[in-house]
């Protein structure tokens, strides 16, 4: 049985959204759309506001693809937890999974070939290009990908 849950709270200019989805790619578009809608509501300079919705959709999609692809199982009964938090002029996205994990610093940048950007390392390259900081650590028996962007 598929399960989707989302909770959110908003006080002043703070946004805190907590989403749990099955480990399945069919939810990628929905989560990307949620990211776009959140970014449209963030109080930030116009220059950031113009590009942030698309960037947040891409960051969420790429982060979730990695979590789904590298989790212990891509079975729908496995869950991935996403948290989007905006406060103090910072946007923080956390993606929690139960995979074996990896060393983020050991992922080399992808090579550019005649057919474009090679697949290996492409997602991490995109995340690092769009966000100010990207970290990946063990947490609570699983992993957490933490991505932060300054909004001021």
C-alpha positions in Angstrom: 0.0 0.0 0.0 1.4 3.4 -1.0 1.7 6.0 1.8 2.3 9.7 1.5 2.3 12.0 4.4 3.1 15.6 4.7 3.0 18.0 7.6 3.9 21.6 7.7 3.9 24.6 9.9 4.5 28.3 9.2 5.2 31.0 11.7 6.2 34.5 10.6 8.5 34.0 7.6 9.6 30.5 8.7 8.6 27.5 6.7 8.9 23.9 7.9 7.6 21.1 5.7 8.1 17.5 6.5 7.3 14.9 3.8 7.5 11.1 3.9 7.2 9.2 0.6 7.6 5.6 -0.6 11.0 4.9 -2.2 9.6 5.2 -5.7 10.4 7.5 -8.6 6.8 8.2 -9.4 6.7 10.8 -6.6 9.6 12.9 -8.0 7.4 15.3 -10.0 5.1 15.9 -7.0 8.0 16.6 -4.7 9.6 18.9 -7.3 6.3 20.8 -7.6 6.1 21.2 -3.8 9.6 22.6 -3.8 8.6 25.1 -6.5 5.6 26.2 -4.6 7.6 26.6 -1.4 10.2 28.7 -3.1 7.6 31.0 -4.6 6.4 31.8 -1.0 9.9 32.6 0.4 10.6 36.2 1.3 13.9 36.8 -0.4 15.6 39.2 -2.9 14.0 39.2 -6.3 17.2 38.0 -8.0 17.1 34.8 -5.9 13.3 34.5 -6.1 13.4 34.3 -10.0 15.6 31.2 -10.1 14.9 29.5 -6.7 11.7 27.6 -7.7 13.4 25.8 -10.5 16.6 25.2 -8.5 14.7 23.8 -5.5 12.7 21.4 -7.8 16.0 20.2 -9.4 17.7 19.8 -6.0 14.8 17.8 -4.5 14.6 15.6 -7.6 18.3 14.9 -7.8 18.6 14.2 -4.1 15.6 11.9 -4.1 16.9 10.0 -7.2 20.1 9.3 -5.4 18.3 8.2 -2.2 16.0 5.9 -4.2 18.8 4.5 -6.4 21.2 3.9 -3.5 18.9 2.9 -0.7 18.9 -0.7 0.5 15.8 -1.4 -1.5 13.8 0.5 -4.0 10.7 -1.3 -2.8 7.7 1.0 -2.2 7.5 -0.1 1.5 10.8 1.6 2.1 10.4 5.3 2.9 12.3 8.4 2.2 11.9 11.4 4.5 12.2 15.0 3.1 12.4 18.1 5.2 12.4 21.6 3.8 13.1 24.4 6.3 13.3 28.2 5.7 14.4 30.4 8.6 16.9 33.2 9.2 17.4 33.8 5.5 18.5 30.2 4.9 16.9 27.4 3.0 17.8 23.9 4.3 16.7 20.7 2.5 17.3 17.3 4.3 16.7 14.0 2.6 16.9 11.0 4.9 17.3 7.4 3.6 18.3 4.0 4.8 21.0 3.1 2.3 24.5 2.0 2.9 25.8 5.6 2.5 28.8 6.9 0.7 31.6 9.4 1.0 30.4 12.6 -0.6 34.0 13.9 -0.9 35.1 10.8 -2.8 32.6 11.5 -5.7 34.7 13.0 -8.5 33.2 15.6 -10.8 31.6 14.1 -13.9 33.5 14.3 -17.2 32.2 16.3 -20.1 32.0 14.1 -23.2 31.0 14.8 -26.8 27.5 13.5 -25.8 27.2 15.7 -22.8 27.8 15.3 -19.1 28.5 11.7 -18.0 26.0 10.2 -15.6 28.4 9.1 -12.8 28.7 12.0 -10.3 26.3 14.3 -12.3 23.7 14.5 -9.5 26.2 15.5 -6.8 27.7 18.0 -9.3 24.3 19.6 -9.9 23.6 19.7 -6.1 26.9 21.4 -5.4 26.4 23.9 -8.3 22.9 25.0 -7.1 23.4 25.0 -3.3 25.9 26.8 -1.0 26.7 23.7 1.0 26.1 20.0 0.5 26.8 17.4 3.3 26.1 13.7 3.6 26.3 11.9 6.9 25.1 9.0 8.9 22.1 9.8 11.2 19.7 7.7 13.3 20.7 4.4 11.7 20.4 5.8 8.2 21.8 8.7 6.1 21.0 12.4 5.7 21.8 14.6 2.7 21.8 18.2 4.0 21.8 21.0 1.4 21.8 24.7 2.4 21.3 27.9 0.4 21.6 31.4 1.7 18.6 33.6 0.8 20.1 37.0 1.6 
